[in-house]
Amino acid sequence: MINAICIQNFRSIKDLTVQLGPLNVLLGRNGAGKSNFLDSLSFLADATEMGVRSAILHENRVSFEDLVYAGERQQIIAIQIEAWNNRLGFPDDDDLLFYQVGFGLNPATSRDVEAGMEQLWRVRGPFLADAHSSHPHDQASDDLPADKEPLLKAAQVWREDTGAIETFTWNAQRTALSQLSDRVRYPHAVALASALRQFKVFRLDPQAMRKPATVQYQAELQSNGGNLVAVLDELDRDMLEAIASELRTAVPGLHSIKLEAAGPGQKVITIREKNNLVFYPHQISDGTLRFLALAAIAHGAVAAPLLAIEEPENGISPARLFQLVELLRNHSHTGQQIILTTHAPYLVDCLQPEELIVFTRSSGPTTRIKLTAADITQRQQEFGPLGELWVSGALQDG
């Protein structure tokens, strides 16, 4: 979905542009900024879904000062995104959308945080990763390619069905993008807002997956995987068998996955082996439950066009990581963009150089990306496997 994203003034990120492919793996020492990058995307998703004030206080966030770079209240958090239209539900549209939004204090009150600087343009080709505006502002359109078409700029919105220009008075506590809902008048704006709202970071918790879950219609996988059994219960028999087939490769002796009643309206996951032994949730290993959740994601159990998974390798045998990476890589090429974080050299060994994004803060307080895919390829050719380069520190310093 996203071709490139520029983040400015968010936590440890002063000014960072990241180009994304189908599968993206964030690598870096503790504190390098990987989680901050993911939280900037989560913050944008939350602001689009629930409004600016609620997004600032959602989950692990406590205040605007907690979010803005170096706690400098007068700074503006700015996010620019370049997204492919053909990944947003317009299969025959090879253009991109350029979207920009800023979050900062209302200059009149110096207290309320509001959305502003908002623009949405249709552009004919990628440019953000090569030449983004180093300081997004109300004239960011000056930096765009000449071949562009406005869809939203400040108070003005261009209707795509008639070409008419409409003027709105926006609620500054919400992004303008989130206040457009008419798919006939503003199809691209509505599609992008929908995609941004769905972004989710998964931190899978086997303990949560062991608990009985209420079976419900159209269950959406929770960020900790806690309702995995409800999601599996929604799948048809062929899809559940495809997931079980993946798990059989990773878990020798496994025969089938069963979802058994555990009280009124609730079920739990059980696993049956070929010798007819049945394993109940408290007997299933952490790694098996994680692999099961990841296999479900890789078979379309999550609808979001873009998702992230923190340290998916936890609890999984190193011998099964190649299978896991292949599973996620193949799925990412079907349309769902995936971002992973990891510290595991065995997982890094399974990657292609262009799938790695190495974060560093070695030269100062701000998060940076110094190595290109070409740099990583050269070091791999000179010094050996990517996992060894990661352990030795050869991927840390640009």
Secondary structure, 3 states (H helix, E strand, C coil): CEEEEEEEEECCEEEEEEECCCEEEEECCCCCCHHHHHHHHHHHHHHHHHCHHHHHCCCCCCCHHHHEHHHCCCCCEEEEEEEEHHHCCCCCCCCEEEEEEEEEECCCCCCCEEEEEEEEEEECCCCHHHHCCCCCCCCHHHHCCCCEEEEEECCEEECCCCCCEEECCCCCCCCCHHHCCCCCCCHHHHHHHHHHHHCEEECCCHHHHHCCEECCCCCCCCCCCCCHHHHHHHCCHHHHHHHHHHHHHHCCCEEEEEEEECCCCEEEEEEEECCCCEECHHHCCHHHHHHHHHHHHHCCCCCCCEEEEECCCCCCCHHHHHHHHHHHHHHHCCCCEEEEECCCHHHHCCCCHHHEEEEECCCCCCCEECCCHHHHHHHHHHHCCHHHHHHHCCCCCC
